[in-house]
């Protein structure tokens, strides 16, 4: 299973990163809901993480080629 995830991440780095952020956000929202029965709608933090990560992936791929 780990090999499949690594292969997918190597073939589609942007999609893998966005899937990681969405999964982490869902886990965080679930934990926040279970503890406090509410969650703060902070979409800006998630968007900033996505933008910074995508820029990092872009420069990493640019450096490889």
C-alpha positions as CSV (number, residue, x, y, z in Angstrom):
1,X,0.0,0.0,0.0
2,X,2.8,2.4,0.8
3,X,4.4,1.7,-2.6
4,X,1.1,2.6,-4.3
5,X,0.9,5.9,-2.4
6,X,4.5,6.8,-3.2
7,X,4.0,6.0,-6.9
8,X,0.8,8.1,-7.0
9,X,2.6,11.0,-5.2
10,X,5.5,10.8,-7.7
11,X,3.2,10.7,-10.7
12,X,0.7,13.4,-9.4
13,X,2.4,15.5,-6.8
14,X,-0.2,18.3,-6.8
15,X,-3.1,16.0,-6.4
16,X,-1.4,14.0,-3.7
17,X,-0.6,17.2,-1.7
18,X,-4.2,18.5,-2.0
19,X,-5.5,15.0,-0.9
20,X,-3.2,15.2,2.1
21,X,-4.4,18.6,3.1
22,X,-8.1,17.7,2.7
23,X,-7.6,14.5,4.7
24,X,-5.8,16.4,7.5
25,X,-8.5,19.1,7.5
26,X,-11.3,16.5,7.8
27,X,-9.5,14.8,10.7
28,X,-8.9,18.2,12.4
29,X,-12.6,19.2,12.0
30,X,-13.8,15.8,13.3
31,X,-11.6,16.1,16.4
32,X,-12.7,19.7,17.0
33,X,-16.3,18.6,16.7
34,X,-15.9,15.7,19.1
35,X,-14.2,17.8,21.7
36,X,-16.0,21.2,21.5
37,X,-19.1,20.3,19.4
38,X,-18.3,23.1,17.1
39,X,-15.5,24.1,14.8
40,X,-14.1,27.4,13.6
41,X,-14.6,28.0,10.0
42,X,-11.0,28.9,9.2
43,X,-10.8,28.3,5.5
44,X,-8.0,30.8,5.1
45,X,-5.5,28.8,7.0
46,X,-6.1,25.7,4.8
47,X,-5.9,27.9,1.6
48,X,-2.6,29.3,2.7
49,X,-1.2,25.8,3.4
50,X,-2.3,24.7,0.0
51,X,-0.8,27.7,-1.8
52,X,2.5,27.4,0.0
53,X,2.7,23.7,-0.6
54,X,1.9,24.0,-4.3
55,X,4.5,26.7,-4.7
56,X,7.0,24.4,-3.0
57,X,6.1,21.5,-5.2
58,X,6.5,23.7,-8.3
59,X,10.0,24.8,-7.3
60,X,11.0,21.3,-6.4
61,X,9.9,20.0,-9.8
62,X,11.6,23.0,-11.5
63,X,14.9,22.2,-9.7
64,X,14.7,18.5,-10.8
65,X,14.5,19.3,-14.6
